């Protein structure tokens, strides 16, 4: 029962929750990076501090889904348990939430439709109540 030890220099230790994949995102120069898997292991989130950009990659086959410029330096980033929303906190105290939209995932289309209907209902209901109250007067 011999054990094999493997050393990966400069590896940050980021692995998927099932242990099958690891992330190696070396820092070149003076700028730090942040890279992690979403909890569902479907996407990889990559942030470069110098460029102030967040990139989202599909973990299955590797294409880049989005590249967005951040308004301030990112302090912390995390994804929700279902892996569909990325929550980002900035150094200036602002917090943003982004939907991770993967066009190859059919369930994402249904999720967006239901989310849109939910958002529409939450804005329409107060207006309906105000209109009904005005008509009663």
GUSE-170314 format. One record per atom (N, C-alpha, C): x, y, z. Coordinates in pm, whole numbers, padded with zeros to 5 digits, always signed. Example, Ala and Ser with C-alpha at 12.3 -4.5 7.8 and 13.67 -1.06 7.14 Angstrom:
2
+01319-00569+00780 +01230-00450+00780 +01320-00330+00780 +01285-00225+00708 +01367-00106+00714 +01290+00003+00787 
END
This chain:
137
+00084-00118+00000 +00000+00000+00000 +00089+00124+00000 +00150+00150-00114 +00233+00269-00128 +00146+00387-00166 +00176+00501-00110 +00102+00623-00141 +00186+00709-00234 +00120+00767-00330 +00186+00855-00424 +00149+00998-00387 +00249+01079-00366 +00226+01220-00335 +00265+01302-00457 +00177+01388-00496 +00199+01472-00612 +00196+01618-00568 +00296+01692-00605 +00304+01832-00570 +00281+01917-00694 +00188+02009-00684 +00160+02102-00792 +00200+02242-00745 +00313+02291-00791 +00357+02422-00744 +00262+02534-00787 +00239+02627-00698 +00155+02745-00720 +00009+02713-00746 -00037+02593-00711 -00177+02558-00728 -00255+02613-00610 -00367+02678-00637 -00446+02743-00533 -00532+02648-00452 -00547+02524-00495 -00626+02427-00420 -00774+02427-00453 -00816+02496-00557 -00957+02500-00595 -00993+02373-00671 -01091+02298-00618 -01139+02177-00685 -01291+02179-00689 -01345+02100-00780 -01491+02087-00786 -01538+02007-00666 -01666+02018-00634 -01716+01954-00512 -01709+01801-00520 -01708+01745-00642 -01695+01600-00653 -01549+01555-00662 -01456+01650-00665 -01314+01616-00666 -01257+01576-00800 -01335+01586-00906 -01288+01542-01037 -01201+01645-01108 -01228+01774-01084 -01157+01878-01157 -01095+01977-01060 -00982+02032-01103 -00917+02136-01025 -00894+02258-01112 -00876+02372-01048 -00850+02496-01121 -00707+02539-01097 -00638+02567-01205 -00504+02622-01194 -00506+02756-01264 -00508+02862-01188 -00512+02997-01243 -00395+03074-01184 -00277+03063-01246 -00160+03130-01189 -00170+03281-01200 -00113+03349-01102 -00109+03494-01107 +00020+03535-01174 +00007+03612-01277 +00125+03663-01347 +00134+03811-01318 +00245+03852-01264 +00262+03993-01231 +00215+04022-01089 +00165+04142-01069 +00130+04186-00935 -00017+04172-00903 -00101+04144-01002 -00244+04141-00979 -00291+04003-00934 -00378+04003-00834 -00435+03879-00784 -00554+03840-00871 -00586+03713-00867 -00703+03662-00935 -00786+03582-00835 -00910+03559-00870 -00998+03475-00790 -01067+03381-00888 -01060+03252-00863 -01123+03154-00950 -01188+03046-00864 -01312+03011-00898 -01381+02907-00822 -01492+02845-00905 -01532+02725-00866 -01645+02657-00928 -01774+02704-00862 -01884+02703-00938 -02014+02722-00875 -02047+02594-00798 -02139+02599-00701 -02170+02478-00622 -02218+02359-00705 -02274+02383-00822 -02321+02273-00906 -02212+02220-00999 -02093+02281-00997 -01979+02244-01082 -02006+02262-01231 -02107+02339-01266 -02138+02362-01407 -02058+02477-01466 -02018+02574-01383 -01950+02692-01433 -01829+02725-01347 -01734+02794-01410 -01615+02844-01341 -01622+02997-01345 -01602+03059-01230 -01601+03205-01220 -01455+03247-01206 -01414+03344-01286 -01275+03392-01287 -01276+03544-01278 -01206+03599-01179 -01196+03744-01162 -01050+03785-01166 -01019+03886-01248 -00883+03940-01257 -00884+04080-01196 -00804+04098-01091 -00807+04223-01015 -00755+04342-01095 -00657+04321-01181 -00601+04431-01259 -00695+04481-01366 -00758+04387-01438 -00851+04425-01544 -00990+04456-01490 -01017+04414-01366 -01147+04429-01301 -01258+04368-01386 -01234+04247-01433 -01333+04176-01514 -01369+04044-01449 -01495+04006-01463 -01542+03875-01421 -01575+03797-01547 -01521+03677-01555 -01549+03590-01669 -01614+03463-01618 -01710+03414-01692 -01780+03291-01658 -01757+03192-01771 -01712+03072-01733 -01684+02966-01830 -01772+02845-01799 -01812+02774-01902 -01882+02647-01883 -01778+02540-01854 -01792+02469-01744 -01691+02372-01701 -01691+02246-01788 -01803+02214-01848 -01813+02090-01925 -01721+02091-02047 -01723+02200-02124 -01642+02204-02245 -01555+02329-02258 -01565+02422-02164 -01471+02532-02155 -01497+02663-02226 -01607+02683-02300 -01622+02813-02366 -01657+02924-02266 -01614+03043-02300 -01644+03159-02216 -01787+03205-02244 -01867+03219-02140 -02006+03261-02156 -02021+03412-02146 -01942+03473-02059 -01956+03617-02039 -01824+03676-01992 -01804+03802-02027 -01689+03879-01980 -01742+04017-01946 -01748+04048-01817 -01807+04176-01778 -01711+04259-01695 -01717+04388-01717 -01633+04484-01646 -01702+04523-01516 -01628+04521-01407 -01683+04555-01275 -01666+04704-01248 -01762+04765-01178 -01752+04908-01149 -01648+04942-01043 -01613+04845-00960 -01512+04866-00855 -01439+04734-00834 -01338+04735-00747 -01264+04612-00721 -01351+04516-00640 -01349+04390-00681 -01429+04287-00615 -01362+04245-00486 -01439+04242-00381 -01390+04199-00250 -01420+04050-00229 -01542+04010-00267 -01585+03872-00247 -01687+03837-00355 -01685+03713-00397 -01782+03663-00493 -01823+03523-00456 -01950+03493-00471 -02000+03359-00443 -02122+03334-00531 -02153+03208-00548 -02271+03170-00626 -02372+03104-00534 -02499+03114-00571 -02604+03051-00492 -02592+02900-00505 -02663+02828-00419 -02652+02681-00417 -02699+02617-00546 -02795+02680-00616 -02839+02623-00743 -02748+02662-00859 -02648+02748-00835 -02551+02785-00937 -02602+02877-01045 -02716+02940-01023 -02775+03025-01126 -02754+03174-01104 -02713+03212-00983 -02694+03354-00952 -02557+03373-00890 -02485+03473-00940 -02354+03510-00887 -02372+03639-00807 -02332+03637-00680 -02342+03754-00593 -02201+03807-00571 -02182+03937-00599 -02050+03999-00593 -02054+04118-00498 -01956+04124-00408 -01941+04238-00318 -01818+04318-00356 -01831+04450-00361 -01722+04537-00404 -01660+04609-00286 -01542+04667-00309 -01470+04738-00204 -01544+04863-00157 -01625+04922-00243 -01698+05042-00204 -01826+05012-00126 -01851+04884-00098 -01967+04844-00019 -02088+04804-00101 -02082+04817-00231 -02194+04780-00317 -02200+04629-00335 -02320+04579-00357 -02343+04436-00382 -02426+04425-00508 -02387+04332-00596 -02463+04306-00718 -02490+04157-00730 -02602+04125-00792 -02635+03986-00822 -02654+03973-00973 -02591+03872-01031 -02597+03848-01175 -02657+03710-01200 -02747+03701-01297 -02796+03571-01341 -02692+03509-01433 -02659+03383-01410 -02568+03311-01498 -02653+03241-01603 -02652+03293-01724 -02737+03241-01831 -02651+03160-01926 -02682+03032-01934 -02614+02941-02025 -02714+02899-02131 -02694+02945-02253 -02791+02920-02360 -02804+02774-02398 -02704+02694-02366 -02710+02552-02402 -02798+02473-02305 -02833+02530-02192 -02913+02463-02090 -03061+02498-02111 -03141+02399-02148 -03283+02423-02175 -03359+02461-02048 -03319+02409-01934 -03389+02444-01810 -03368+02591-01774 -03260+02651-01824 -03234+02792-01797 -03338+02880-01866 -03382+02840-01984 -03484+02917-02055 -03614+02918-01975 -03654+02801-01924 -03775+02793-01841 -03759+02874-01713 -03640+02870-01654 -03613+02946-01532 -03626+03096-01559 -03572+03142-01671 -03581+03284-01705 -03726+03327-01730 -03803+03241-01794 -03944+03273-01817 -04019+03285-01685 -03998+03191-01595 -04067+03197-01465 -04019+03315-01383 -03891+03347-01391 -03836+03461-01318 -03895+03591-01370 -03908+03600-01501 -03965+03720-01563 -04111+03737-01522 -04187+03630-01522 -04328+03636-01482 -04338+03679-01336 -04251+03625-01251 -04251+03661-01109 -04220+03809-01092 -04122+03860-01165 -04086+04001-01156 -04201+04089-01205 -04265+04048-01312 -04375+04125-01368 -04492+04131-01270 -04525+04019-01207 -04635+04016-01111 -04606+04102-00990 -04482+04104-00945 -04448+04183-00826 -04457+04333-00854 -04442+04375-00978 -04455+04517-01010 -04597+04554-01050 -04672+04459-01104 -04807+04488-01151 -04907+04491-01035 -04894+04404-00938 -04990+04394-00828 -05007+04525-00751 -04899+04594-00708 -04919+04721-00637 -04991+04826-00723 -04963+04827-00853 -05029+04922-00942 -05177+04890-00955 -05212+04762-00958 -05353+04723-00964 -05426+04765-00838 -05362+04749-00723 -05424+04789-00597 -05448+04939-00592 -05350+05017-00637 -05366+05162-00639 -05479+05203-00734 -05487+05139-00849 -05592+05170-00945 -05729+05135-00887 -05740+05021-00821 -05867+04980-00760 -05908+05077-00650 -05813+05124-00570 -05843+05218-00462 -05890+05352-00520 -05830+05396-00628 -05871+05522-00691 -06011+05512-00749 -06045+05396-00805 -06177+05379-00864 -06285+05377-00756 -06252+05326-00637 -06349+05322-00528 -06378+05462-00475 -06284+05551-00486 -06302+05688-00434 -06388+05763-00526 
END
